[in-house]
Amino acid sequence: MESIRNVFITPKQFEEIQSKYDGVCEYLNGEILFSSRTSKLHNRVVRKILSKLDTYFDGSKCEPFSEQIEVIFKNENEQYNFLPDIFVMCEDAKTLGESFVSSPKIVFEVVSENYSDNDYFIKARIYQKFQVLEYNIVEPTGSITQYSLVNGAYGTPKVFSNKDTYKSTVFTDLAINLENIFN
């Protein structure tokens, strides 16, 4: 029986692989997380949420971004390069080139059917560790599961259905009627 070796990829090697891959790939502290291009439904939900956030944050010191911009979570022992579907950064955000190197205030990840474990388990753990204040997992069929950071950990999640109004725990007057997102 042939043994399986774990192959550690450096951040520099990841950049080279990422530049040649026709899909989404993210860096998980030495491993690569590959996923396919998204669906029309996924894209529609991202666009509608991003549109609502763009209107809300217009003229403020914060701004929403989409998965085309990388967020690097890094400490002395670990590095994760993610492309969150939607995230909010404010004027205190740190950058390295076109990438952000500080934690977003809010993240929305729209679940892709074949990669839901990435959002529910892997990213939730890392977002919590790097202190993302609010993490929202969006099921494109019509719900948002919201995790809010309380005393350094995500507490019991709140679930919003397609008939509810999403309310942010970070920006308390940010509300989105979900019927406008999931119709």
C-alpha positions in Angstrom: 0.0 0.0 0.0 1.4 3.4 -1.0 1.5 6.0 1.7 -0.1 9.4 1.2 2.1 12.4 2.0 0.8 15.7 3.0 2.3 18.3 0.7 2.9 21.7 2.2 2.5 24.6 -0.2 4.1 27.9 0.5 2.3 31.2 0.1 4.5 31.9 -2.9 3.8 28.5 -4.5 0.1 29.2 -3.9 0.2 32.5 -5.8 1.7 30.7 -8.8 -0.9 28.0 -8.7 -3.7 30.5 -8.2 -2.6 32.5 -11.2 -3.0 29.4 -13.5 -6.2 27.9 -12.0 -9.5 28.6 -13.8 -11.7 28.5 -10.8 -11.6 29.6 -7.2 -8.7 28.5 -5.0 -8.0 29.6 -1.5 -5.0 29.0 0.8 -5.4 27.2 4.1 -2.0 27.4 5.9 -0.1 25.1 3.5 -3.1 23.5 1.8 -5.2 24.6 -1.2 -8.9 24.7 -1.2 -10.2 24.4 -4.7 -13.8 25.1 -5.8 -15.5 25.5 -9.1 -17.0 28.6 -10.7 -20.4 29.6 -9.2 -23.9 29.1 -10.5 -26.3 31.8 -11.8 -28.3 31.5 -8.6 -25.2 32.0 -6.5 -24.2 35.0 -8.5 -27.7 36.5 -8.4 -27.8 36.2 -4.6 -24.3 37.7 -4.2 -25.2 40.6 -6.5 -28.5 41.4 -4.7 -26.9 41.4 -1.2 -23.9 43.4 -2.5 -26.3 45.9 -4.0 -28.1 46.4 -0.7 -24.9 46.8 1.2 -23.5 49.2 -1.4 -26.5 51.4 -0.9 -26.4 51.2 2.9 -22.6 52.0 3.1 -22.7 54.8 0.4 -21.0 57.9 1.9 -19.8 56.0 5.1 -16.3 55.0 6.2 -17.0 51.4 5.3 -17.4 49.6 1.9 -18.6 46.2 0.8 -16.4 44.1 -1.5 -16.9 40.9 -3.4 -14.9 37.7 -4.0 -12.6 39.3 -6.6 -10.6 40.8 -3.7 -8.5 38.6 -1.5 -8.5 38.7 2.3 -5.3 37.4 4.0 -5.7 36.2 7.6 -2.2 35.8 9.0 -0.4 35.5 12.3 3.1 34.3 13.2 2.2 30.6 12.7 -0.6 30.5 10.1 -1.8 32.1 6.9 -5.2 31.8 5.1 -5.9 33.5 1.8 -9.7 33.7 1.2 -12.0 35.2 -1.4 -15.2 35.8 0.7 -18.3 36.2 -1.5 -19.1 39.5 0.2 -17.3 41.3 3.0 -17.3 44.7 4.6 -14.1 46.7 5.3 -13.8 50.1 7.0 -11.3 52.9 6.9 -9.1 51.2 9.5 -8.5 48.2 7.2 -4.9 47.3 6.3 -3.9 46.4 2.8 -1.0 44.7 1.0 -1.3 45.6 -2.7 -4.8 44.8 -3.7 -5.4 42.3 -0.8 -6.7 43.1 2.6 -4.6 41.9 5.5 -7.0 42.7 8.3 -10.3 41.1 9.3 -13.5 42.2 7.7 -16.3 43.5 10.0 -18.9 41.3 8.2 -18.6 38.4 5.8 -21.3 36.7 3.7 -20.5 33.4 2.2 -23.0 32.0 -0.3 -23.0 28.2 0.0 -22.2 26.2 -3.1 -23.8 22.8 -2.9 -20.6 20.7 -3.3 -18.5 22.9 -1.0 -20.8 23.6 1.9 -18.4 22.1 4.5 -15.9 24.8 3.6 -18.3 27.5 4.7 -20.0 25.8 7.7 -16.8 24.3 9.2 -13.5 25.4 7.9 -14.2 29.1 7.3 -16.4 29.5 10.4 -13.5 28.3 12.5 -11.0 30.6 10.8 -13.2 33.7 10.8 -13.9 33.2 14.5 -10.1 32.8 15.2 -9.3 36.0 13.3 -12.2 37.9 14.9 -14.6 38.6 12.0 -17.4 40.3 14.0 -20.3 38.8 12.0 -20.2 35.8 9.7 -23.3 35.0 7.6 -23.7 31.8 5.7 -26.2 32.3 2.9 -28.2 29.3 1.5 -29.1 30.5 -2.0 -32.5 28.7 -1.6 -33.6 31.2 1.0 -31.9 31.6 4.4 -29.1 33.3 6.2 -27.4 31.8 9.3 -25.8 34.6 11.3 -22.9 34.1 13.7 -21.9 37.0 15.9 -18.7 37.3 17.8 -19.3 37.5 21.6 -16.3 37.5 24.0 -14.1 36.1 21.2 -16.3 33.3 20.1 -19.4 32.8 17.8 -22.4 32.2 19.9 -25.7 30.4 19.0 -26.5 31.4 15.4 -29.6 33.2 14.4 -31.4 32.0 11.3 -33.3 34.3 9.0 -35.7 32.8 6.4 -36.6 34.3 3.0 -39.6 36.0 4.7 -37.6 37.7 7.4 -35.6 40.9 7.6 -31.9 40.3 8.2 -30.4 42.6 10.8 -26.7 43.1 11.4 -25.3 42.8 14.8 -22.3 45.0 13.9 -24.2 47.9 12.1 -27.4 47.9 14.1 -29.5 49.9 11.7 -28.5 47.7 8.7 -31.6 45.7 7.7 -32.3 43.8 4.5 -35.7 42.5 3.5 -34.8 38.9 2.4 -37.8 38.6 0.1 -35.9 41.1 -2.1 -32.9 38.8 -2.1 -34.6 35.3 -2.5 -37.4 35.9 -5.0 
